[in-house]
Amino acid sequence: MYRSRTGRAMAGVVGAAALLLTGCSSGDDGNQPSKASQQPRETDPYWVNPEGNAARQAASYREDGDDEKAALIEEIAAQPVAEWIGTENVEAETRRITESAAKADRDALLVLYNIPHRDCGQFSRGGAADAAAYRDFVDRAAEGIGDRRATVILEPDAVLHLVDSCTPREFHEERYQLLRGAVDRLKKQPNAKVYLDAGNAGWSNPDVLQEPLRRAGIDKADGFSVNVSNFYPTAESAEFGRKLSEKVGGKPFVIDTSRNGNGSYTGGDPKENWCNPPGRALGETPTVETGDPLVDAYLWIKRPGESDGECKGGPKAGDWWPEYALGLARGAE
């Protein structure tokens, strides 16, 4: 999905996935996820959506009698993945997600990805029409969070694209203002954590990002995120994050480990190695027990099985692609 965009996975999660798929609801509203569908809160406090793409795909394979494929997709369905907030009914969508997480006694994991001039006109181009529309988007998302526990990954690549000559210079100051304002607004919610995205380990010199992150509001954020939608190994991402943390006041960070089990892809066109690369694998499963005081969590921010864009035979960015999901799960075996 991003132009600028390791561990084995899934021991013993098939049983948990089966519970996920058979115990999806209880209670009067029919939408409350079963507590049995969640991972242990002390190690993985984030909400598993029992109706996500992977869960539905696994159920479909089971119904068709394809138990081998179902078991592979259940390795994804059993884990919490981030919910990327859309642009229609923003407040209602965010409220539905955070309320479902709260009913399961888990934290919502959200991504806000709607900054104007998003993705530099590439596969995930778009974003809010203007600054006012973006501020309204963030405000509605914050209202939807309310006082419930939520971790927000704020605008993947938005800062990185300010320093890689991708976003035109005339939009820079506005973007800094919008990101600072988004951090401020989200932090008004009493139980919201905000991680400002900081790119990936492809940046060998974190000095480049120090001042842009400060201008974007890192001082008021809870930390930053690295490797979102990318494939750099966890150890490499952690080293990059620690160096960057030194530059921004010792802020902690989270690492996207959703697809980095086999590390980065080095074949084909280097300019598109980030886009649906073959032979990749699921990475470390989400957890807050990272063994590193600066790494708050390993998270699946990019949703495994959703396309990066219309490259290498993939559908449009964000669409579910079961064949790719199967490849990620097989690569982690």
N, C-alpha and C positions, 0 to 999 in steps of 0.2 A: 504494500500500500504506500510505502514511503520511499522516495528516491534515496534519501540519505539513511536509510535504515542500515556448561552443556551437561554430566549427569545422565543417568538412566532414569526412566520413568515407569511408574505404575505398578510396582509390586503390590499385589493383593488388593487391587481396587475393583476387580470385576464383581465381587460380591456386593460391595458398596453401591456399584452402579445398578445392580439388579434391584436393590432396595430403592434406589432413586427412581427407577422406572415403574416399580409396582406400588410405591407408596407416595404418589405425587400429591395427594390432597387429603384433607380432613377438615372437619368443622363446617359451619353453616354456609360459608361463602364458596366452598368448593375450590378455592385457590390456595389454601394454606399448604405449603410443602411439608411433607413428613419430616420429623426430626431425624429419622433413620437415614434420610437422604444426604445429610450433612456430614462433612468431615469433622474430626474432633476439634472442638473450639480452641483448646489450649495450644494446638499446633497450627491450626488453619481456620481462623475465625470468619472467613468470608463465605458468603451465601452461594450455595449451589442451586442454580435455577433448574427445577425439575422439568421445565418445558422448553429448554433451550434447543438449538438446532441439533446438537449431538444426541441429546436424549430422544428427540423425535426420530432421528435417523436410526438409532439403535433399535428402537421399538419397531420401526418399519422392517428392518432386517430380520428381527425375531419373528414378526408376523409372516414374513416370506420364507421362514425356515432356514435362513442363512446365519447360523449361530456363530460361525467363524468371524464374519464381518461384524456382527452385532457385538461380540466380545471386544473386538478392537475399538469400535466407536465408544463402547461403554467406558473404556479407559479415559476418554476425554469427558464423557458425560458425568463422570463421578467427581470431577474437580470443579472448583469455582472458577469462572472466567468473568472478565469484565463486561459490564453492560455499557455499550456505546450509546449515548443518549441522542435520539433523533431530534428533528427540528419541528415536528408537529406534536401538539399536545404535550409540550415539554414538561410542564409542571405535573400533569396527570401521570405521565410515564415515569418520571422520577419518583413520584409519590408511590406508585404501584410497586416499583422495584424495592424501594427502601422499606415500605410497609411489609412486603413479603419477607424480606430479610429479617426484619425485627420480629415477625411472628415465629421465625425459625431460630430466634436468638443468635443471629449472625449479623455481620456487618456487610453492607452493600459495597461493591467495588464498581465505580463509575468512571467513564471517560467522557470528557467534554472535548469535542473536536469540531468546532464550528467557527474558528477564527476567520475573519475576512481574508480573501486571497489565499485560501488554504491550498497547500500542496503544490504551489507554483504552477498550476495549470496541468498537472499530471493526472494519473489515474484517479486520485481522490480529490481532484479539484472541486472547488465550491466554497462553502462557508457562508457566513452571514452576509447580507447585502451591504451593510455598512456598520459603523461603530454603534449607532443607536440600536440596531437590530441585534448586535452581539450582546450588548449590555442587557437587553431585554431577555435574551436567551439564558444568560447566566443567572439573572435574577429569578427567572421562572424555575430553573433547575434548583437553585438554592431554596426557594419556597417549597419545592417538592421534597427536598431532603428534610426540611423541618428540624426537629430535635433528635432525629434518628441517627444511628451510627453509620457513617459513610466515609469511604476513602475515595478521593477524586484524583484521577490522573488528568492534569490540565494541559490540553493542547499539544499532543505529540508533534514534534518537529517544528513547532512555531518559533521557538528561540533559535534552534539550529539553522532554520532557513533565513534567519536574519544575518547570519554570519558566514554563509556559504555562497553568497552572491546569487541566491535563488529568488528571494523576495525583493522586488524593486525597492530601491532606497526611499522613494517617496512615501512608502507605506510603513517605514520602520518606526517612527515616533508614535504613530497611532497604535501600532501593535504593542509596543512597550506599555503604553497607557492602558490598553485593553487588558493585557495580561495582569498588570498590577491591580487594576480594578477588579478583575475576576478573583484574584487571590483575596483581596480585601472583602469582597462580597461573600464568598464562600466561607471564609473564616468567621463570619458573623453567626453561622450555624454552630450551636454549642458542641456538637459531636462530629463535626466534619474535619477530616484530615485532607490536606491538599499537597500533592506532589507535582511540582512544575517540571515538565519534561525537559531533559537536558541532552537529548541525542543518544549517541552510542559510542562504543570503543573505536569506531573508525576515526574518531578525532584523537590523534596521538598526543596532542598538546592541550590539556584542559585549560591552559591560560587563555585560550581563545574565547572560551565560554564564560569566564569569570565575570566580566563587566556586563555582558548581555543578560546573564541570569540575575544580577543585582538590579539592573534596570527593569527587569520583568517582575520583580517582587519576591525573589527567593528569600529575603530576610524575614518576611512575614509568613511564608509557606512552611509546612512541616518538613519539607525535604524536596528531593527531586527524583525523577524516574530515569532509568537508562535502558537501552536495548529494546524499546517498544517496537514491536513488529519486525524486529531484526533477529539475527542468528548468531551473534557473537557469543562465544562460550562464557559460561557464568564466571569462571575465574578471571577471564580477561575483562569482563564487564565490571566485576567487583574492583579490580585494580584501577580501572578508569574512574569508577565512582569515588574511590578513596582519594585519588589525586585531586579530583574536582572538589570533593568535600573540603579538603584543606584550603581551597581558594575561596570558599563561600561560608566561612565561619563554622566549619565542622558539621554541616547539615547531614543528616542521614539520607539514605536513598533506598529505592526499591528497584529490583531487576526483573524485567520480563524474561521468563524462562520458558515461554510457551512452545517455542519451536527450535530451541538452540541445542538439542541433544547431540547433534552431529557437527555443531559449529557452523561456520560460514561456508557458503558455496563459492568455489573458486573457478568453476568452469564457465564457458560461454562468455557473453559480453559483460565485462566488468561493470558497465553502467546499469545493468539490469540484474545483477546477482542477488539483489534484495527481493526481486519479484517472482514469487512462486518457484523458488529454486527446487530442483529435484533432489531426492535422496536425503531430505532433512528428517529430523526426529523430534518428538516431544522431549522437553527438558525436565529439569527438576520439578516435581509437583509443588504446587503452592504451599508455602509454609512461612510462619514468622520465626521459626527456629533455624536461623541461618548460620549460627556460630560466629557471626561477625557483628560487633556492636554497632557498626555504621550501616549495616544492611538490615533495614527494617523487615523486609519480606522478599521472598521470591513469589512472583505473581504471574498469572496467565492473563496478560493485558490484551495482547492480540488473541483473538478467539481462534484456536486451532481448527483448521478446516474451512475457514473463510478466506476467500481469494484476496490476493494483493492487488489484482487488477487484470486487465485483459492481455495477459502475456503468457507464453508457454502453454497455451490452450485453456487458460483459466477464464472464468466468467468475470463480470465486472467487480470492482473492488467492494469487498464486504459481503458478497454473495456466498452462500454455503456451497462447498465443493467436496462432496463425499469422497471422491477418489483421492484427493489430496489429504483429507483427514485420515483415510486408511493408510496412506503412505507414511504419515507422521507417526501413527501408532505402531506400524510394523517396524519402522526405523528404531523405535525405542525398545524393541524386544531383545 
